[in-house]
Amino acid sequence: MLIDATGDADLAHFLGLPEYTRAYLQPPSACFRLRGDLAGVDLNRLIAEHGDEVGLPQDWGWYGAIPGYTDITFHADTHLRGTDATSGRSLSDAETEGRRHMDAILTLLKKYAPGDWRLMQACAAVGIRESRHIRARHTVTQDELLSGIVPPDAVVRGTYPVDVHHDHDAGITFRYLDGTQNVVADRAHPGVVSRWRESTDSPTSYAAPLGAIVQETYGNFICAGRMLDADEGAYGALRVMVNLNQYGEAAGVAAALALSEDCAIGQVSAERVRGSLKNGGSAL
Ligand SMILES: Cc1cc2nc3c(=O)[nH]c(=O)nc-3n(C[C@H](O)[C@H](O)[C@H](O)COP(=O)(O)OP(=O)(O)OC[C@H]3O[C@@H](n4cnc5c(N)ncnc54)[C@H](O)[C@@H]3O)c2cc1C
C-alpha cells in the first residue's frame, strides 16, 4: 500500500497519475518567531507605511502571541507570490526571498519601534500552501461543501471557512457557511464584507468526501493531504490541519481495509471507512 503524504503529490506525479495545478496557487509564507514585546506596536501599520523602504511588497499577513509568553510572537507576515513548490529553482528563490523578508521586518522594527528585537527562530523551510492536486474520483466544490449537505462518502467534518490567500494581488478572501464573505485587499485596508451566495442557509458544519483522495488507476495507492481534489474555494477550507488530519486518518483506514479485505482501495466501502473512524472516536 502506498500513501502519498508528500503535500506536492510527488508520488502520484511519478506514477503518472492525472494531476492539475491552478493558474493561481495560494502562495507560501516564510514563518518566524520574533523576540521582543510587540504589545505597543502595530506591526501591520508599520509594514504598510514603511515596507517599501525595505523592499517589502504590498501584502496581507498575520502574527500573534505564543501562549505562555509575553515577548515571543509567531509571524506569517508576508507571502512569496508566484512560487512553484514543485520546481527546485522556484523553491530556492522563495527560501532566499523569505529570509530577506524576515530581515526587512527586523530592520523596520529597529528603526521605527526601538527595542531589543531578535529573530528568535526562522522556519526550517518556507511553508507551502498549495501546489499539485490529484484528479481523484470526485472534485469537491465550494458550493457543495459550504451547503452543509453530507455526501454519501463523507469522512471529514469541518467548520473552518474558505481562506484563500491571493497570488495575483495582495489580498485574502474568507467565505463562511452563513453565506457571507470578507475580502481584504491588503494589510492597509479593512475587509469588505458582502454575501457570496444568495441563499440564507447557515449550516453549522460541512462534510467532505473520501472521493477527493481516491483514484482508480492503482488499487494500492491513496493520497493524504493538501494534494486532494477540490476547486479553489473548497480547497481554501479543506487545506487546514484540522481537516487534513481527518483525511490522513481516512486514507490510513482505507488502506488497512483494502489490505484486510484483499481488494483495491477504490473498492473499499466508504461506509466501512466511516464506521472505523467513528469507532476511533471521530465526530462524523
Ligand atoms: C504559512 C502557513 C500557515 C498556515 N496556517 C495554518 C493554520 O493556522 N491552521 C491550520 O490548520 N492550517 C494552516 N496551514 C495549512 C496547513 O498547515 C497545511 O495545509 C497542512 O499542514 C498540509 O499538510 P500536508 O501533510 O498535506 O503537507 P505538508 O505539511 O506540506 O507535508 C508534506 C511532507 O512531506 C514531505 N515530503 C515531500 N516530498 C517528499 C518526498 N518525496 N519524500 C519524503 N517526504 C516528502 C515534506 O518534507 C513534508 O514534511 C498553514 C499553511 C502554511 C504554509
The ligand as a MOL file (V3000), in Angstrom:
LIG
                    3D

  0  0  0     0  0            999 V3000
M  V30 BEGIN CTAB
M  V30 COUNTS 53 58 0 0 0
M  V30 BEGIN ATOM
M  V30 1 C 2.3380 29.5490 6.3120 0
M  V30 2 C 1.1970 28.6160 6.5410 0
M  V30 3 C 0.3070 28.8800 7.5640 0
M  V30 4 C -0.7280 28.0010 7.8130 0
M  V30 5 N -1.5560 28.2490 8.8460 0
M  V30 6 C -2.4300 27.3130 9.2140 0
M  V30 7 C -3.1800 27.4550 10.4120 0
M  V30 8 O -3.0530 28.4520 11.1130 0
M  V30 9 N -4.0370 26.4600 10.7510 0
M  V30 10 C -4.1720 25.3400 10.0010 0
M  V30 11 O -4.9070 24.4500 10.3860 0
M  V30 12 N -3.5150 25.1930 8.8430 0
M  V30 13 C -2.6340 26.1420 8.4450 0
M  V30 14 N -1.9280 25.9800 7.2890 0
M  V30 15 C -2.2540 24.8650 6.3840 0
M  V30 16 C -1.6920 23.5560 6.8210 0
M  V30 17 O -0.6080 23.7450 7.6980 0
M  V30 18 C -1.2050 22.7590 5.6130 0
M  V30 19 O -2.1140 22.7960 4.5520 0
M  V30 20 C -1.0120 21.3110 6.0070 0
M  V30 21 O -0.0520 21.2230 7.0310 0
M  V30 22 C -0.5870 20.4950 4.8280 0
M  V30 23 O -0.3380 19.1880 5.2940 0
M  V30 24 P 0.2330 18.0730 4.3240 0
M  V30 25 O 0.6350 16.9490 5.2280 0
M  V30 26 O -0.7120 17.7940 3.2250 0
M  V30 27 O 1.5050 18.7140 3.6140 0
M  V30 28 P 2.8650 19.2370 4.2190 0
M  V30 29 O 2.6680 19.8150 5.5850 0
M  V30 30 O 3.4700 20.0790 3.1490 0
M  V30 31 O 3.7250 17.9000 4.4460 0
M  V30 32 C 4.3070 17.1720 3.3970 0
M  V30 33 C 5.5180 16.4580 3.9820 0
M  V30 34 O 6.0420 15.5610 3.0190 0
M  V30 35 C 7.4460 15.6980 2.9800 0
M  V30 36 N 7.8670 15.3110 1.6270 0
M  V30 37 C 7.6310 15.9680 0.4820 0
M  V30 38 N 8.1200 15.2860 -0.5650 0
M  V30 39 C 8.6740 14.1660 -0.0570 0
M  V30 40 C 9.3110 13.0580 -0.6500 0
M  V30 41 N 9.4890 12.9730 -1.9740 0
M  V30 42 N 9.7380 12.0620 0.1750 0
M  V30 43 C 9.5460 12.1420 1.5270 0
M  V30 44 N 8.9340 13.1820 2.1290 0
M  V30 45 C 8.4940 14.1730 1.3390 0
M  V30 46 C 7.7050 17.1620 3.2660 0
M  V30 47 O 9.0030 17.3590 3.7450 0
M  V30 48 C 6.6440 17.4390 4.3260 0
M  V30 49 O 7.1190 17.1270 5.6230 0
M  V30 50 C -0.8960 26.8450 7.0010 0
M  V30 51 C -0.0010 26.5820 5.9620 0
M  V30 52 C 1.0330 27.4520 5.7350 0
M  V30 53 C 2.0010 27.1240 4.6500 0
M  V30 END ATOM
M  V30 BEGIN BOND
M  V30 1 1 1 2
M  V30 2 1 2 3
M  V30 3 2 2 52
M  V30 4 2 3 4
M  V30 5 1 4 5
M  V30 6 1 4 50
M  V30 7 2 5 6
M  V30 8 1 6 7
M  V30 9 1 6 13
M  V30 10 2 7 8
M  V30 11 1 7 9
M  V30 12 1 9 10
M  V30 13 2 10 11
M  V30 14 1 10 12
M  V30 15 2 12 13
M  V30 16 1 13 14
M  V30 17 1 14 15
M  V30 18 1 14 50
M  V30 19 1 15 16
M  V30 20 1 16 17
M  V30 21 1 16 18
M  V30 22 1 18 19
M  V30 23 1 18 20
M  V30 24 1 20 21
M  V30 25 1 20 22
M  V30 26 1 22 23
M  V30 27 1 23 24
M  V30 28 2 24 25
M  V30 29 1 24 26
M  V30 30 1 24 27
M  V30 31 1 27 28
M  V30 32 2 28 29
M  V30 33 1 28 30
M  V30 34 1 28 31
M  V30 35 1 31 32
M  V30 36 1 32 33
M  V30 37 1 33 34
M  V30 38 1 33 48
M  V30 39 1 34 35
M  V30 40 1 35 36
M  V30 41 1 35 46
M  V30 42 1 36 37
M  V30 43 1 36 45
M  V30 44 2 37 38
M  V30 45 1 38 39
M  V30 46 1 39 40
M  V30 47 2 39 45
M  V30 48 1 40 41
M  V30 49 2 40 42
M  V30 50 1 42 43
M  V30 51 2 43 44
M  V30 52 1 44 45
M  V30 53 1 46 47
M  V30 54 1 46 48
M  V30 55 1 48 49
M  V30 56 2 50 51
M  V30 57 1 51 52
M  V30 58 1 52 53
M  V30 END BOND
M  V30 END CTAB
M  END
